[in-house]
Every structure is written in structure tokens, then in C-alpha cells.
Amino acid sequence: MKIVICGSMRLSRKMLQIKEGLTKLGHFVIVPRHTEEYAVLNTSDHMRNESVKNKISHDLIRQYFSEIERNDAVLVVNDTLKDIPNYIGGNSFLEMGFAHVLNKKVYLLNPIPEMSYSDEIVAMQPIILNGDITKL
């Protein structure tokens, strides 16, 4: 399967680990642009500033929509961030929406978080992996 990984860039190291695991399982995997660079940054503030700048200067939201369009599924890496278990941020939520509208499969690494837009996530009917990428 051709899988696009989505998630907060604060989870870039985890995204790279999951990419490696999925590749070993025979999947073709896309990670967000600059994931390797974010994986070596030290602070969340630095990541956030770099992320906003890159989203604008490289038109990353449209670029990732194109990746989702060309591939089979998205996998959202959702772990605890900002003291919210299984956090899904705004960008990942957008990407899930893109995939849903394009009739692509939407996978969540962990269960749906309790957030203001949880109902919309439930309505997209994502497949919950409960941390087990071999379920793909």
C-alpha cells in the first residue's frame, strides 16, 4: 500500500520510526517534507517557528494534498502532545479531511482524542491501529 504519514512535526522522530517499520512490511511511505530536519531540532518553539515559515514558503498544505491524492491512505501518528492523549492537530485534521473527501483510507495510530473536533474525526470513520502498524 502507498501510505502518507501525517502528524505533528513534534512527532517527527516517531514518524521516521513508523516509516521504517512500514517500509520493512513492504509499504511505500511518504513523510512530510523536512521530517528529517525536524527530528534533530531541540525545542518545540523552534519547530513551530520553522513549521509556519516552511508551510508558507513551500506551500506545504497544497503539496501534501497532492501527495494524499496520489496515494492510497493516510496514517495519522497521534500521540500525547500538549497534555492531550492521542492529540491530532489542525494540520493533521485537514489532511484527514482531504483523505476522507478523496475516498482514501484514514488510519489513526492510536484512538481518537477527546478534542473539540472529535465528532468530526469519528464521522470520518478512521481505522484505529491501537499502536500496531502490522494491522495495515
N, C-alpha and C positions, 0 to 999 in steps of 0.2 A: 504494500500500500504506500502511497505517496502522502506523507503527513507534514503539516505545517504546525510547528510548535509556537504557542502563544503564551504570554505570561509577563509579569513584571520583570523589568531588567534587573531588579534586585535579586531575582532568582536565576540570573544568567548562568551561574556555575551549575545549578541543578538542571537547567535546560540542556547544557552541554553533556552532562552525565546521561540524561534521558536520550538525547540524540545518539550517543554512543551505544547505549543498550538497544535502542530500536534498530539501529543500523546492523548490529550483530544479529538481530532477529530477522533481517532481510528486508527491512523497510527503507524507503528513500525518505530522507528527513531534511526539512528546511527549518532553520532557526532564524530569529530576527537578525537583521543586518547589525553589525557591530557587537554581537553577543560575546565574542571572544575578548574584545576590548573592555566591555563592562565587567566581565568576570574578574579582571585584575584590578578594578578600581576599589578603593578602600572605604569610601563613605557614601551613604545614601544621598546626602545633599549633592555631592559631586555627580553622582549618577543621574539625579533628577535634572540638574542643570544641563548636563551633556545630552540627556534624553530629549528634552524640549528643543534644544538647539538642533539636534540631528533630525527630529521629526519634521521640523520646518525646512531646514536647508536641503534635506534629501527627499522630501515629500514621502516620508516613510509610511504614512497611513494609506495612501493610494498604492504605493509599491507593494505593501503587504496584502492589500485587497487582491491585487493581480496574482500574487503567489497562492492565495486561498482559492482563487478562481481556477488556476491551472492544476491544482492537486485534489486529492480525494477526501481529505479530512483535516480537521484541526484538533490538536491536543492542547488543552489549557493546563499549564503547570500552575496549580493553585495550592500554595502552602500558606502557613501563618505569616502574615505581614500586618503591620500597623495594629498589632494585638487582635487581629481578626483571623480566626481559624479558616483555612481554605480560601483566603482572600482572592477575589477576582476584581481587578482594577478596571478603570474606564476603557483603556485601550483594548484589553482582552475581551471585555464585554462587547465592544464594537466588532471585534474580529469574530466572536461567536455569532453575532448577528449577521455579519456578512456571510459566514458559512451556512447559517440556517436558511437565509434567503436564497442562497445558491444551491440548496438541497444537498449540502455536504454533510458528512457525519461530524458530530461535535462530541469530543471526548473530554472529560474532566479527570485529571489525575486523582483528585480527592473529592469528597462530597461537596454539594452545593453549600456555599456560605450563607450565613444569616446577614443579609445586607438589604439596603433599601430597594434593590432591583432583583431580589431573589425570585420573585414571582415570574419575572420575565425570563430568567435563566431556566426555571422549571418548565415554562411554556416552550422553550426550545428543545426540550426532551434530550438533554445530553446523556451520553453513556458514561456512567461513573466507573472508573477503574479501581477505586479504593487502593491507590498506590501501586498497582500491579500492571506494568506495561505489557506483560505477556498476554493480557486479555484483549489486546488489539487484534 
